[in-house]
Amino acid sequence: YGPLEPRQIVSLCSISSPSLAGILTRMEELGYVQRQRFANDQRRVLVSPTRKSQRLAADMAPTIEKLYAELEHELGQVFTHQLYDSLAEVIEKLGVPGKSSAGEESAAGNGAGDRAGDKPAARRRKPQPR
């Protein structure tokens, strides 16, 4: 993801605005995000990941991929992919914040609801509690 407005992050993560405000403050203090106001509307803010957070995500990716590979090995590839597809179908049926009713991504689109044929990594997002 690139820069997003807090309302888009709230929708994608299914968390409350007050919770996100505190999280963003801490992440900004730690150097993981930066906030920039819109030039034409000072009430609006864009939140962007910093290089530090991008490096952290890149450093974590191999560990996450390893854990998913272990899970797939334990459960079997066919079952794991059926599980991903079933979860994607549940998300699609329940509706996903950031998606229109037609299933198209909004400006804050998140790629959730990816279907079979997509790379498994793209389907690995856990459904978020509502």
C-alpha positions, 0 to 999 in steps of 0.5 A: 500500500502507498499513502492512505487516509486514516479512514481508509486504514480504519476500514481496511483493518476493521479498527476504531478511529480512536484506536488507530489515532493512538497506534499512528501516534506511537508508530510515528514516534517510532519512525514507522509512519509519517503523516502529511496534511493535504495542501487543499484541506488541512483537516485531511491527512495522508499516512505513509510508511517510512523506509524503516517500516518498509525494511522491517516488513521486508525483514519479516517476510521470509519468516512469515513465508516460512511459517505459511510453508510449514502450515501448508506442509502440515495441512497439505497443499490441496487442503491449504489452498481450499482453505484460502479459497473458502476464506476468500469466499466468506470474505466476499459474501460478508463484504469487505471494507474498501470494496464496493458491492460489485466486488471492485476495489475502492480507492483504498482497495486491499486485494482481499477476496482474491480468488483461485488462480492468484498467487497463494501469498495474495490470499494469505490475509487473515479475515479481520474480526468485525 
